[in-house]
Amino acid sequence: MLKRDWDRHTCARRGHVTYAPDEAELRGRLHAETALGTVWRCLRCGDFALGAPHGSGPAGDAPLVPRGKALRDLFILRFLAVERLLRGLLIIVVAWGVWKFSNSQDAVRRIFDENLGVLKPVTEHFHWDLEHSPIVDTIRKTFDYKHSTLLYVAAALVVYALIEIVEAFGLWWGRRWAEYLTVVATAAFLPLEVYELTEHVSVLKICTLLLNVVAVLWILLSKRLFGLRGGLAAFEAERHSASLLEVETSAGAVPHPA
């Protein structure tokens, strides 16, 4: 099975990133003259791209382009970002439903009881006690909640949704503060997810719990949060070694195009 080249795959979708450093020796290794014109070495995939460089200046000011492991990590972060965004939007819908329900509990109760009566002949045919089923009992308990309690629940859901959405945008852009927020917020809700499993087991709940546990552990270790594996200094050193410095040390070994 062929190993996927994330660098070239990303360049194929988004284009190359080239840079002309002021340092003469490095500049000479990163560009060449061909029959078609000047080509510059891409800072992401290492291939030569035809045309003028996208930027120029001191090598230290070159853009820090994610490549290799850093690029794969960014892809995983963006997958988590999409999952957080969808979850946040879903929670907002639930919060809206709770708010609407809080303003019309009596009407909803009457509609529920009327429709429950219609379903009784069908459930009795299958020998299912609909009146005392866990789902019906749970729904009826919500009818007894105070209006103010439901408003607090709706507000709490909105706050939770906003946290998820903020996480999503921060993770998408690879912000370190978003990684900390994701770890803290996700870990804080893990005990609640475990408690929910003790009340009722479902495949969705198990998958959600496992995804959150794996996400917390992966972000903690791969991003070296809270001082793990050398902390921020080691993380930044790893990023730089995989970007321009790697290009600088290996460019001389790459043959120039004919």
Disulfide bonds with the S-S distance in Angstrom:
none
